[in-house]
Amino acid sequence: MQMNASMANNYLGIYEWVDSNSYSITITKKGDTLFLEYADDGQSNSLALEVMDAENAINIETGQRLKFKRNKAGKVTGVLWRNRFEFRKR
């Protein structure tokens, strides 16, 4: 899916895990690609995301999926990662 700058910017930001606000993930953009950045066992990870549609993205290498949640105005308010970890956008 082709994204314009406004659409891509809607995804960007820090998302806090609903179950523990001490863990967060970050969606960044480098060039035309979105990245999911997170720490796991003290190691930083960065996964390139393929945006499938306005609400879904996937990392082709790992198969990890993100489902973006939106409010009625269309603003991204959260994400569901791996179909089980819910994050709220800061």
C-alpha positions in Angstrom: 0.0 0.0 0.0 1.3 3.4 -0.9 1.4 5.9 2.0 1.4 9.7 1.8 3.3 11.7 4.4 0.2 12.6 6.5 -0.9 8.9 6.6 2.6 7.8 7.7 2.9 10.5 10.4 -0.4 9.2 11.9 1.4 5.9 12.8 4.6 7.5 14.3 5.1 7.7 18.0 5.6 5.9 21.2 3.1 3.2 22.3 2.9 2.1 26.0 2.0 -1.5 26.8 -1.5 -1.5 28.5 -0.4 -4.2 31.0 2.7 -2.3 32.1 3.5 1.3 31.3 7.2 0.5 31.9 7.4 -1.2 28.5 6.9 0.6 25.2 7.5 0.2 21.5 8.1 3.0 19.0 7.0 3.4 15.4 9.5 5.4 13.4 10.0 6.2 9.7 13.2 6.0 7.6 12.8 7.0 4.0 9.4 5.5 2.9 9.5 2.7 5.4 7.9 2.4 8.8 9.8 0.5 11.5 8.8 -1.1 14.8 11.5 -0.5 17.4 11.6 -2.3 20.7 13.9 -3.8 23.3 14.0 -7.5 24.1 16.2 -8.9 26.8 18.3 -5.7 26.8 18.8 -5.8 23.0 17.4 -3.1 20.6 15.4 -4.4 17.7 14.1 -2.7 14.6 11.7 -4.4 12.2 10.7 -3.0 8.8 7.0 -2.9 8.4 5.0 -3.5 5.2 1.7 -1.5 5.5 -1.0 -3.8 4.1 -3.9 -1.4 4.5 -4.8 1.5 6.8 -5.1 -0.7 9.8 -2.6 -3.6 9.3 1.1 -3.9 8.9 3.5 -6.9 8.9 7.2 -7.6 9.1 7.8 -9.9 6.1 10.9 -11.5 7.6 9.3 -12.6 11.0 5.6 -12.6 10.2 4.9 -10.3 13.2 1.7 -8.4 12.7 0.5 -5.0 13.9 -3.2 -3.9 13.9 -3.6 -0.2 14.4 -6.6 1.1 16.4 -8.2 4.4 15.5 -10.6 6.8 17.0 -13.7 8.1 15.2 -11.7 10.9 13.6 -9.3 8.4 12.1 -6.3 9.2 14.4 -4.2 6.2 15.5 -4.7 5.7 19.2 -3.1 2.3 19.8 -1.8 -0.9 18.3 -2.2 -4.7 18.8 1.1 -6.5 18.3 1.3 -10.2 17.6 -2.5 -10.4 18.1 -2.1 -10.3 21.9 -0.1 -7.3 23.2 -2.1 -4.1 23.3 -0.4 -0.7 23.3 -1.8 2.8 23.8 -0.3 5.7 21.9 1.2 8.3 24.2 
